[in-house]
Amino acid sequence: MDKQKYFLMATAYADNELRDEGEIAAIAGLIETDPDVRREYQTQVVMKQVVKKHRSRIPTPDSVRESILSKTIRGSSLST
């Protein structure tokens, strides 16, 4: 497996998206032993923390929420 694949797995691991126990164990081991994979994982974790800390705290206006819901969940066409 090439490094790019490991980096993608490290990102998925940081996002808690991996479900296969074998993949989880493999990437956890690589994070411990491979400096490049560890650096990628740590970068992903820090970036997620920064985004979470600085994300917008402004609530979505009800009119926008209703518009989105009417075009998705409530079955209206997205082309309207």
N, C-alpha and C positions, 0 to 999 in steps of 0.2 A: 504494500500500500504506500502511495506517495505521501509526502508531507502535507500537501494541500488537503487530502482526505482526512488526515489526522487533525489538521486545523479546523476543518468543518465539524468533526466529531467533538473537538474541544469546545467549540461554540455551542453545539447542541447540549453538551454536558453542562456548560455554564447556564444555559437556559432551562435546565432540568427537562429536556425533551427526549432524552434517551430512555427507552423502556426495556431493551434487551440487556439482561444481566451480564452477558458476555461482553457486549460493547462497553457497558459501564465499567466493568473491571479492566478491560483493555485500555480504555482512555485514562482511567484513574492511574493505572500503572505507568502509562506513557508520561502523564503529567509529573509523576514522581521521578522518572528516569531521563526524560528527554528535555533538555533546556529550551529548545525551540517550541515544543508543544506546551511546556509549562508557561513560557512567556506569552504565547498566544492565549492560553486559558486565563492567565492573570490579566492580560489586556482586556479580554472580553468581560471579565468580572468587574474591573474598574470602570469600563465604559458604561456598563449597565447601571452601576451605582451613581455615576455622574448624571446620566440621563434621568434616572428616577428622582434624584435630588432636585434637578432643575426643570423638570417637566412642568408644563402649564398647569396651574391650579385653578384656572378659570372654568367654571362649569359650562357645559354645552347649553345654549339657550333652548327653551322648550320648543320653539318654532322649528329650529334645526333638527332637534331630536324627532319631532313629529313627522317632518318631511322625510327623514331617513327611514323611519319605521314604516311610513306609508308606501315607500318604494321598495321595501324589502319584505319584512315579516308579514305585513298585511296584504301582500299579494299584488300590489300595483306594479305595472311595468316600469322598469328603470328608464325607458325611453320617454316617459311622459314628463 
